[in-house]
Amino acid sequence: MEANKLARLSCLFEKAVANNAKLLEKHELDELYNEFINDGRDHIKNTVVAFPKGLRRTAS
């Protein structure tokens, strides 16, 4: 993540903790935080396998 974005993330985080962040700043913080978390990660498609709710197995 670029240094200027990281500095902005830090600034917005401090404002949010102090309850001084405006709505647009909260949205910007959310976007920057997601970028920070995902930085360097490979974007892999979701491979979640869904199981039917009606079928349950129990150990016996």
N, C-alpha and C positions, 0 to 999 in steps of 0.2 A: 504494500500500500504506500502511496506517495506520502512524503513527509507533511505536505500542506494539508492533505486530507486527514492524516493522523492527528495533527494539531487541532484541526477543526472538530474532529471527533472528541478529543479530550475537552475542549472548551464547551461543547454542547453537553457533554456528559456532566460536567461540573454544574452547568446551569440547571440541568434536569434534576440533579441531586438536591440542589437548593430550591427546587420548585419555582424557578424563575424562567423556565423555557416556554416560549410561545408555541402555538400549535404547529406552525411551519417548521420551527426549529426541532420539535419532537419528531416530525416526519423525516427531516434531514438526518437527525441522529439515528433513526431506525435504518435508513438507507445506508449510512456510513458504517453502522455497526454490522449490518449484513455483509457489506463489502469486506470489512475487516475480518469477519469470521470465515468467509469463503475465499479469502485471498490465498492463492497457491493450491487450492483444492481442485481436483479434477471434477468436472461436471458430469456425473454419471446419472443415467436415467433411473428413476425409481423402480426397484425390482421387488416391491412388496407383493407377497402372495396372499391373497384374501381367501379365507376359508369360510364355507357356509356356516351360518349361525345355528342352523337346526341340528347339525351333526356334532355331537360331543363324545369324546372318548375319555374314559376314566381308567386309571390303572387299577388292576384287580389282583 
